[in-house]
Amino acid sequence: MDLPENYTIRPYRSADAALLPGVEARAARLFAAYGYADLAATPAMASKAFDRIALENQTLVAEHETDGAVGFAICGIIGPFLHLKELSVAPEHGKRGLGTALLSAVVGESVSRGLDGVSLSTFRAVPFNAPFYARHGFVEQPLISAPEALRERFFSEIPPGIEAGSRVLMLRRNRPG
């Protein structure tokens, strides 16, 4: 995936915590249009808390040459999968392929580590959630046949007040299986 001019994907640095919680909060506001006003109203995480989470996980950053960190992907290993915990892009930098570039970097990381693929849980009907991931090779994984660790993660990622049926567990395998 070619990035637009002036953008790069790189590993997270602690200095990014000054910008990325705001990116996350601005991106979350997009959920209001799909009936998730409470999620959209979530305040930005404290920089120190964000930094701790980012450093405890595999975190990649989309950086603009003048605006700095404008997107991120946070992942962690769950069994044979690299689990995408969150992907956010600042709305003012949206629709430029940054989400796709971050996702491609995550998939590449799972391949380089010899993992089976990438897993994630997301909203079923929000266009920039499950439909976006489906366009990039992710398929729904029925919970009944999912590995226990992924089922547990799925339920732990459901935001308060959200019904489990509005969410979906998805996998993108690195090789058929």
MARBA-3410 file (N, C-alpha, C, O; in Angstrom, 1 decimal):
177
0.9,-1.2,0.0,0.0,0.0,0.0,0.9,1.2,0.0,1.7,1.4,0.9 ~ 0.7,2.1,-1.0,1.4,3.3,-1.0,0.8,4.4,-0.2,-0.5,4.5,-0.2 ~ 1.6,5.0,0.6,1.1,6.1,1.5,1.0,7.4,0.7,1.8,7.6,-0.2 ~ 0.1,8.3,1.1,0.2,9.6,0.5,1.5,10.3,0.8,2.1,10.0,1.8 ~ 1.9,11.2,0.0,3.1,12.0,0.2,3.0,12.7,1.6,1.9,13.0,2.0
4.1,12.8,2.3,4.1,13.5,3.6,3.7,12.6,4.8,3.7,13.0,5.9 ~ 3.4,11.3,4.5,3.0,10.4,5.6,4.0,9.2,5.7,4.6,8.8,4.7 ~ 4.2,8.7,6.9,5.0,7.5,7.1,4.3,6.6,8.2,3.5,7.1,9.0 ~ 4.6,5.3,8.1,4.2,4.4,9.2,5.4,4.0,9.9,6.4,3.6,9.3 ~ 5.4,4.1,11.3,6.6,3.8,12.0,6.2,3.3,13.4,5.1,3.3,13.8
7.2,2.7,14.2,6.9,2.3,15.5,6.6,3.5,16.4,7.0,4.6,16.2 ~ 5.8,3.2,17.5,5.4,4.2,18.5,6.6,4.7,19.3,7.6,3.9,19.5 ~ 6.6,6.0,19.6,7.6,6.6,20.6,6.8,7.2,21.7,5.7,7.8,21.4 ~ 7.3,7.3,22.9,6.6,7.9,24.0,6.1,9.3,23.7,5.1,9.7,24.3 ~ 6.9,10.0,23.0,6.5,11.4,22.7,5.2,11.5,21.9,4.5,12.5,22.0
4.8,10.4,21.2,3.5,10.4,20.5,2.3,10.5,21.5,1.2,10.8,21.0 ~ 2.5,10.1,22.7,1.4,10.2,23.7,0.9,11.6,23.9,-0.2,11.8,24.5 ~ 1.6,12.6,23.5,1.1,14.0,23.5,0.0,14.2,22.5,-0.9,15.1,22.8 ~ -0.1,13.5,21.4,-1.0,13.7,20.4,-2.1,12.6,20.2,-3.2,12.9,19.9 ~ -1.7,11.3,20.4,-2.6,10.2,20.1,-3.8,10.1,20.9,-4.8,9.7,20.4
-3.9,10.4,22.2,-5.1,10.4,22.9,-6.2,11.3,22.3,-7.4,11.0,22.2 ~ -5.7,12.5,21.8,-6.6,13.4,21.1,-7.1,12.8,19.8,-8.3,13.0,19.4 ~ -6.2,12.1,19.1,-6.6,11.5,17.8,-7.7,10.4,18.1,-8.7,10.4,17.4 ~ -7.5,9.6,19.1,-8.5,8.6,19.5,-9.8,9.2,19.9,-10.9,8.7,19.4 ~ -9.8,10.3,20.6,-11.1,11.0,21.0,-11.8,11.6,19.8,-13.0,11.5,19.7
-11.1,12.2,18.9,-11.7,12.8,17.7,-12.2,11.7,16.8,-13.3,11.8,16.2 ~ -11.5,10.6,16.7,-12.0,9.5,15.8,-13.2,8.9,16.4,-14.2,8.5,15.7 ~ -13.3,8.8,17.8,-14.5,8.2,18.4,-15.7,9.0,18.2,-16.8,8.5,18.2 ~ -15.6,10.3,18.0,-16.8,11.1,17.7,-17.5,10.7,16.5,-18.7,11.0,16.4 ~ -16.9,10.0,15.6,-17.5,9.6,14.3,-18.6,8.5,14.6,-19.5,8.3,13.8
-18.5,7.9,15.8,-19.5,6.8,16.2,-20.9,7.4,16.4,-21.9,6.7,16.4 ~ -21.0,8.7,16.7,-22.3,9.4,17.1,-23.3,9.2,15.9,-24.5,9.0,16.1 ~ -22.8,9.3,14.7,-23.6,9.2,13.5,-24.2,7.8,13.3,-25.1,7.6,12.5 ~ -23.7,6.8,14.1,-24.2,5.4,13.9,-24.9,4.9,15.2,-25.0,3.7,15.4 ~ -25.3,5.9,16.0,-26.1,5.5,17.2,-25.3,5.2,18.5,-25.9,4.7,19.4
-24.1,5.5,18.5,-23.2,5.3,19.6,-22.7,6.6,20.3,-21.5,6.9,20.3 ~ -23.7,7.4,20.7,-23.4,8.7,21.3,-22.5,8.6,22.5,-21.6,9.4,22.7 ~ -22.8,7.6,23.3,-21.9,7.5,24.6,-20.5,7.2,24.2,-19.6,7.8,24.8 ~ -20.3,6.4,23.2,-18.9,6.1,22.8,-18.3,7.3,22.2,-17.1,7.6,22.4 ~ -19.0,8.1,21.5,-18.5,9.3,20.8,-18.2,10.4,21.9,-17.3,11.2,21.6
-18.8,10.3,23.0,-18.6,11.3,24.1,-17.4,11.0,25.0,-17.2,11.7,26.0 ~ -16.8,9.9,24.8,-15.7,9.4,25.7,-14.6,10.5,25.6,-14.1,10.8,24.6 ~ -14.1,11.0,26.8,-13.1,11.9,26.8,-11.7,11.3,26.4,-11.5,10.1,26.5 ~ -10.8,12.1,26.1,-9.4,11.6,25.7,-8.8,11.0,26.9,-8.9,11.5,28.0 ~ -8.1,10.0,26.7,-7.3,9.3,27.7,-6.1,10.2,28.1,-5.6,10.9,27.3
-5.7,10.1,29.4,-4.5,10.8,29.8,-3.3,10.3,29.1,-3.2,9.1,28.8 ~ -2.4,11.2,28.8,-1.2,10.8,28.0,-0.4,9.7,28.6,0.1,8.8,27.9 ~ -0.2,9.8,30.0,0.6,8.8,30.6,-0.1,7.4,30.5,0.6,6.4,30.3 ~ -1.4,7.3,30.6,-2.1,6.1,30.5,-2.0,5.5,29.1,-1.7,4.3,28.9 ~ -2.1,6.4,28.1,-2.0,6.0,26.7,-0.6,5.4,26.5,-0.4,4.4,25.9
0.4,6.2,27.0,1.8,5.7,26.8,2.1,4.3,27.4,2.7,3.5,26.8 ~ 1.5,4.1,28.6,1.7,2.8,29.2,1.1,1.7,28.3,1.7,0.7,28.1 ~ -0.1,1.9,27.9,-0.8,0.9,27.0,0.0,0.7,25.7,0.2,-0.4,25.3 ~ 0.4,1.8,25.1,1.1,1.7,23.8,2.4,0.9,24.0,2.8,0.1,23.1 ~ 3.1,1.2,25.1,4.4,0.5,25.3,4.3,-1.0,25.7,5.1,-1.8,25.5
3.1,-1.3,26.3,2.9,-2.7,26.7,2.5,-3.6,25.5,2.4,-4.8,25.6 ~ 2.2,-2.9,24.4,1.7,-3.6,23.2,2.6,-3.3,22.1,3.6,-2.6,22.2 ~ 2.3,-3.9,20.9,2.9,-3.5,19.6,2.1,-2.4,19.1,0.9,-2.5,18.8 ~ 2.7,-1.2,19.0,2.0,0.0,18.5,2.7,0.6,17.3,3.9,0.9,17.4 ~ 1.9,0.8,16.3,2.4,1.5,15.1,1.7,2.8,14.9,0.6,3.0,15.3
2.4,3.8,14.3,1.9,5.1,14.2,2.0,5.6,12.8,2.9,5.4,12.0 ~ 0.9,6.3,12.4,0.9,7.0,11.1,1.3,8.4,11.4,0.7,9.1,12.2 ~ 2.3,8.9,10.7,2.8,10.2,11.0,2.8,11.1,9.8,3.2,10.7,8.7 ~ 2.3,12.3,10.0,2.4,13.4,8.9,3.6,14.2,9.2,3.9,14.5,10.4 ~ 4.3,14.6,8.2,5.6,15.3,8.3,5.5,16.6,9.1,6.5,17.0,9.8
4.3,17.3,9.1,4.2,18.5,9.9,3.2,18.4,11.0,3.4,19.1,12.0 ~ 2.2,17.6,10.9,1.2,17.4,12.0,1.6,16.4,13.0,1.0,16.3,14.1 ~ 2.6,15.6,12.8,3.1,14.6,13.7,2.2,13.3,13.7,1.7,13.0,12.6 ~ 2.0,12.7,14.8,1.3,11.4,14.9,-0.2,11.7,14.7,-0.8,12.5,15.4 ~ -0.8,11.1,13.6,-2.2,11.3,13.2,-3.0,10.0,13.2,-4.2,10.1,12.8
-2.4,8.9,13.6,-3.1,7.7,13.6,-2.3,6.6,14.3,-1.1,6.8,14.4 ~ -2.9,5.5,14.7,-2.2,4.4,15.3,-2.9,3.1,15.3,-4.2,3.1,15.0 ~ -2.2,2.1,15.5,-2.7,0.7,15.6,-2.0,0.1,16.8,-0.8,0.1,16.9 ~ -2.8,-0.4,17.7,-2.3,-1.1,18.9,-2.7,-2.6,18.8,-3.8,-2.9,18.6 ~ -1.7,-3.5,19.0,-1.9,-4.9,18.8,-1.2,-5.7,20.0,-0.2,-5.2,20.6
-1.7,-6.9,20.2,-1.0,-7.8,21.1,-1.2,-9.2,20.7,-2.2,-9.5,20.0 ~ -0.4,-10.1,21.1,-0.5,-11.5,20.7,-1.5,-12.2,21.5,-1.4,-12.1,22.8 ~ -2.4,-12.9,20.9,-3.4,-13.8,21.6,-3.3,-15.1,20.9,-3.8,-15.3,19.8 ~ -2.6,-16.1,21.5,-2.4,-17.4,20.9,-1.7,-17.2,19.6,-0.6,-16.6,19.6 ~ -2.2,-17.8,18.5,-1.5,-17.7,17.2,-1.8,-16.5,16.4,-1.5,-16.4,15.2
-2.5,-15.5,17.0,-2.9,-14.3,16.3,-2.3,-13.0,16.9,-2.1,-12.9,18.1 ~ -2.1,-12.1,16.0,-1.8,-10.7,16.4,-3.2,-10.0,16.5,-3.8,-9.9,15.4 ~ -3.6,-9.7,17.7,-4.9,-9.1,17.9,-4.9,-7.6,17.8,-4.1,-6.9,18.5 ~ -5.6,-7.1,16.8,-5.7,-5.6,16.7,-6.7,-5.1,17.7,-7.9,-5.3,17.6 ~ -6.1,-4.4,18.7,-7.0,-3.9,19.8,-7.6,-2.6,19.4,-8.8,-2.3,19.8
-6.9,-1.8,18.7,-7.5,-0.5,18.3,-6.8,0.0,17.1,-5.6,-0.1,16.9 ~ -7.5,0.6,16.2,-7.0,1.4,15.0,-7.7,2.7,15.0,-9.0,2.7,14.9 ~ -7.0,3.8,15.0,-7.7,5.1,14.9,-6.9,6.0,14.0,-5.6,6.0,14.0 ~ -7.6,6.9,13.3,-7.0,7.9,12.4,-7.7,9.2,12.7,-8.9,9.2,12.8 ~ -7.0,10.3,12.8,-7.6,11.6,13.0,-8.5,11.9,11.9,-8.1,11.7,10.7
-9.8,12.2,12.1,-10.7,12.5,11.0,-10.2,13.5,10.0,-10.5,13.3,8.8 ~ -9.5,14.5,10.4,-8.9,15.5,9.5,-7.9,14.9,8.6,-7.5,15.5,7.6 ~ -7.4,13.7,8.8,-6.5,13.0,8.0,-7.1,11.7,7.4,-6.4,10.9,6.8 ~ -8.4,11.6,7.5,-9.1,10.4,7.1,-9.2,10.4,5.5,-9.0,11.4,4.9 ~ -9.7,9.3,5.0,-9.9,9.1,3.6,-8.7,9.2,2.7,-8.8,9.7,1.6
-7.5,8.9,3.3,-6.3,9.0,2.5,-5.5,7.7,2.5,-4.4,7.7,2.0 ~ -6.1,6.7,3.0,-5.5,5.4,3.0,-4.6,5.1,4.3,-3.9,4.1,4.3 ~ -4.7,5.9,5.3,-3.9,5.7,6.5,-4.3,4.5,7.3,-3.5,3.7,7.8 ~ -5.6,4.3,7.4,-6.2,3.1,8.1,-5.7,1.9,7.4,-5.3,0.9,8.0 ~ -5.8,1.9,6.0,-5.4,0.7,5.2,-3.9,0.5,5.4,-3.5,-0.7,5.5
-3.1,1.6,5.4,-1.7,1.4,5.6,-1.3,0.9,6.9,-0.4,0.0,7.1 ~ -2.0,1.3,8.0,-1.7,0.8,9.3,-2.1,-0.7,9.4,-1.4,-1.5,10.0 ~ -3.3,-1.0,8.8,-3.8,-2.4,8.8,-2.8,-3.3,8.1,-2.5,-4.4,8.5 ~ -2.3,-2.8,6.9,-1.3,-3.6,6.1,-0.1,-3.8,7.0,0.5,-4.9,6.9 ~ 0.4,-2.8,7.7,1.6,-3.0,8.5,1.3,-4.0,9.7,2.2,-4.8,10.0
0.1,-4.0,10.2,-0.2,-5.0,11.2,-0.2,-6.4,10.6,0.4,-7.3,11.2 ~ -0.8,-6.6,9.5,-0.8,-7.9,8.8,0.6,-8.3,8.5,1.0,-9.5,8.7 ~ 1.4,-7.4,8.0,2.8,-7.7,7.7,3.6,-8.1,9.0,4.4,-9.0,8.9 ~ 3.3,-7.5,10.1,3.9,-7.9,11.4,3.5,-9.3,11.8,4.4,-10.1,12.2 ~ 2.3,-9.6,11.6,1.8,-11.0,11.9,2.5,-12.0,11.0,2.9,-13.1,11.5
2.7,-11.7,9.8,3.4,-12.6,8.9,4.9,-12.7,9.3,5.4,-13.9,9.3 ~ 5.5,-11.6,9.6,6.9,-11.7,9.9,7.2,-12.4,11.2,8.3,-13.0,11.4 ~ 6.2,-12.5,12.1,6.3,-13.2,13.4,5.9,-14.7,13.2,6.0,-15.5,14.1 ~ 5.5,-15.1,12.0,5.1,-16.5,11.8,3.7,-16.8,12.4,3.5,-18.0,12.7 ~ 2.9,-15.8,12.7,1.6,-16.1,13.3,0.6,-16.6,12.3,0.8,-16.4,11.1
-0.5,-17.1,12.8,-1.6,-17.6,11.9,-2.3,-16.4,11.2,-2.9,-16.6,10.1 ~ -2.4,-15.2,11.8,-3.1,-14.1,11.2,-3.3,-13.0,12.2,-2.7,-12.9,13.2 ~ -4.3,-12.2,11.8,-4.7,-11.1,12.6,-6.2,-11.3,13.1,-7.0,-11.7,12.3 ~ -6.4,-11.0,14.3,-7.8,-11.0,14.9,-8.2,-9.7,15.3,-7.4,-8.8,15.6 ~ -9.5,-9.4,15.4,-10.0,-8.2,16.0,-11.5,-8.3,16.3,-12.2,-9.3,15.8
-12.0,-7.5,17.1,-13.5,-7.4,17.3,-13.9,-5.9,17.0,-13.1,-5.0,17.3 ~ -15.1,-5.8,16.4,-15.4,-4.5,15.9,-17.0,-4.4,15.8,-17.7,-5.4,16.0 ~ -17.5,-3.2,15.4,-18.9,-3.1,15.2,-19.3,-3.6,13.9,-18.6,-3.4,12.9 ~ -20.4,-4.4,13.9,-20.8,-5.1,12.7,-21.3,-4.2,11.6,-21.0,-4.4,10.4 ~ -22.0,-3.1,11.9,-22.7,-2.3,10.9,-22.1,-0.9,10.7,-22.6,-0.2,9.9
-21.1,-0.5,11.4,-20.4,0.8,11.2,-19.5,0.7,10.0,-18.6,-0.2,10.0 ~ -19.7,1.5,8.9,-19.0,1.3,7.7,-17.5,1.3,7.8,-16.8,0.6,7.1 ~ -16.9,2.1,8.8,-15.5,2.1,8.9,-15.0,1.0,9.9,-13.9,1.1,10.4 ~ -15.9,0.1,10.2,-15.5,-1.0,11.1,-15.6,-2.3,10.3,-14.8,-2.5,9.3 ~ -16.5,-3.3,10.6,-16.5,-4.6,9.9,-16.5,-4.5,8.4,-15.7,-5.2,7.8
-17.3,-3.6,7.7,-17.2,-3.6,6.3,-15.8,-3.2,5.8,-15.4,-3.7,4.7 ~ -15.1,-2.3,6.5,-13.8,-1.9,6.1,-12.8,-3.1,6.2,-12.1,-3.4,5.3 ~ -12.9,-3.8,7.3,-12.0,-5.0,7.5,-12.3,-6.1,6.5,-11.4,-6.8,6.0 ~ -13.6,-6.3,6.2,-14.0,-7.3,5.2,-13.4,-7.0,3.8,-12.9,-7.9,3.1 ~ -13.3,-5.7,3.5,-12.7,-5.4,2.2,-11.2,-5.7,2.2,-10.5,-5.7,1.1
-10.6,-5.9,3.4,-9.2,-6.2,3.5,-8.9,-7.6,3.9,-7.9,-8.0,4.5 ~ -9.9,-8.5,3.6,-9.6,-10.0,3.7,-10.0,-10.6,5.1,-9.8,-11.7,5.3 ~ -10.6,-9.8,6.0,-11.1,-10.3,7.2,-12.5,-11.0,7.0,-13.3,-10.5,6.3 ~ -12.7,-12.1,7.8,-14.0,-12.8,7.7,-14.5,-12.9,9.2,-13.7,-13.0,10.1 ~ -15.8,-13.0,9.3,-16.4,-13.2,10.6,-16.0,-14.6,11.1,-16.1,-15.6,10.4
-15.6,-14.6,12.4,-15.3,-15.9,13.1,-16.5,-16.1,14.1,-16.6,-15.4,15.1 ~ -17.3,-17.1,13.9,-18.4,-17.4,14.8,-17.7,-17.6,16.2,-16.8,-18.4,16.4 ~ -18.3,-17.0,17.2,-17.8,-17.1,18.6,-17.8,-18.6,19.0,-16.9,-19.0,19.8 ~ -18.8,-19.4,18.6,-18.9,-20.8,19.1,-17.6,-21.6,18.7,-17.3,-22.5,19.4 ~ -17.0,-21.2,17.6,-15.9,-22.0,17.1,-14.5,-21.3,17.3,-13.5,-21.7,16.8
-14.6,-20.1,17.9,-13.4,-19.3,18.1,-12.6,-19.9,19.3,-13.1,-20.4,20.2 ~ -11.3,-19.7,19.2,-10.4,-20.1,20.4,-10.9,-19.4,21.6,-11.3,-18.2,21.6 ~ -10.8,-20.0,22.8,-11.3,-19.5,24.0,-10.7,-18.1,24.3,-11.4,-17.2,24.7 ~ -9.4,-17.9,24.1,-8.8,-16.6,24.4,-9.4,-15.5,23.5,-9.5,-14.4,24.0 ~ -9.7,-15.8,22.3,-10.3,-14.8,21.4,-11.8,-14.5,21.9,-12.2,-13.3,21.8
-12.5,-15.5,22.3,-13.9,-15.3,22.8,-13.8,-14.4,24.0,-14.6,-13.4,24.2 ~ -12.9,-14.7,24.9,-12.7,-13.9,26.1,-12.4,-12.4,25.8,-12.9,-11.5,26.3 ~ -11.5,-12.3,24.8,-11.1,-10.9,24.4,-12.3,-10.2,23.8,-12.5,-9.0,24.0 ~ -13.0,-10.9,23.0,-14.2,-10.3,22.3,-15.1,-9.7,23.4,-15.5,-8.6,23.3 ~ -15.5,-10.5,24.4,-16.4,-10.0,25.4,-15.8,-8.9,26.2,-16.5,-8.0,26.7
-14.5,-8.9,26.5,-13.9,-7.9,27.2,-13.8,-6.5,26.5,-13.7,-5.5,27.1 ~ -13.9,-6.6,25.1,-13.8,-5.4,24.3,-15.2,-4.7,24.1,-15.2,-3.7,23.4 ~ -16.3,-5.3,24.5,-17.6,-4.7,24.3,-17.7,-3.5,25.2,-17.6,-3.6,26.4 ~ -17.9,-2.3,24.6,-18.1,-1.1,25.4,-19.3,-1.2,26.3,-20.3,-1.9,26.0 ~ -19.3,-0.6,27.5,-20.4,-0.6,28.4,-21.7,-0.1,27.7,-21.7,0.9,26.9
-22.8,-0.8,27.9,-24.1,-0.4,27.3,-24.3,-0.9,25.9,-25.3,-0.6,25.3 ~ -23.3,-1.6,25.3,-23.4,-2.0,23.9,-23.8,-3.5,23.9,-23.2,-4.3,24.7 ~ -24.7,-3.9,23.1,-25.1,-5.3,23.0,-24.1,-6.1,22.2,-23.5,-5.6,21.2 ~ -23.8,-7.3,22.6,-22.8,-8.2,22.0,-23.1,-8.4,20.5,-22.2,-8.5,19.7 ~ -24.4,-8.5,20.2,-24.8,-8.8,18.8,-24.5,-7.7,17.8,-24.5,-7.9,16.6
-24.2,-6.5,18.3,-23.8,-5.4,17.4,-22.3,-5.5,17.1,-21.8,-4.7,16.3 ~ -21.6,-6.4,17.7,-20.2,-6.6,17.5,-19.9,-7.9,16.8,-20.8,-8.8,16.7 ~ -18.7,-8.0,16.2,-18.3,-9.2,15.5,-16.8,-9.5,15.7,-16.0,-8.5,15.8 ~ -16.5,-10.7,15.8,-15.1,-11.2,15.9,-14.7,-11.5,14.4,-15.4,-12.2,13.7 ~ -13.6,-11.0,14.0,-13.1,-11.2,12.6,-11.7,-11.7,12.6,-10.9,-11.3,13.5
-11.3,-12.5,11.6,-10.0,-13.0,11.5,-9.5,-12.8,10.0,-10.3,-12.8,9.1 ~ -8.2,-12.6,9.9,-7.6,-12.6,8.6,-6.4,-13.5,8.7,-5.4,-13.2,9.3 ~ -6.6,-14.7,8.1,-5.5,-15.7,8.2,-4.4,-15.4,7.2,-4.6,-15.0,6.0 ~ -3.2,-15.7,7.6,-2.0,-15.5,6.7,-1.9,-16.6,5.7,-1.2,-16.4,4.6 ~ -2.5,-17.7,6.0,-2.5,-18.8,5.0,-3.8,-19.6,5.2,-4.4,-19.6,6.2
-4.3,-20.2,4.1,-5.5,-20.9,4.2,-5.5,-21.9,5.3,-4.5,-22.6,5.6 ~ -6.6,-22.1,6.0,-6.6,-23.1,7.1,-7.9,-23.2,7.7,-8.0,-24.0,8.7
END
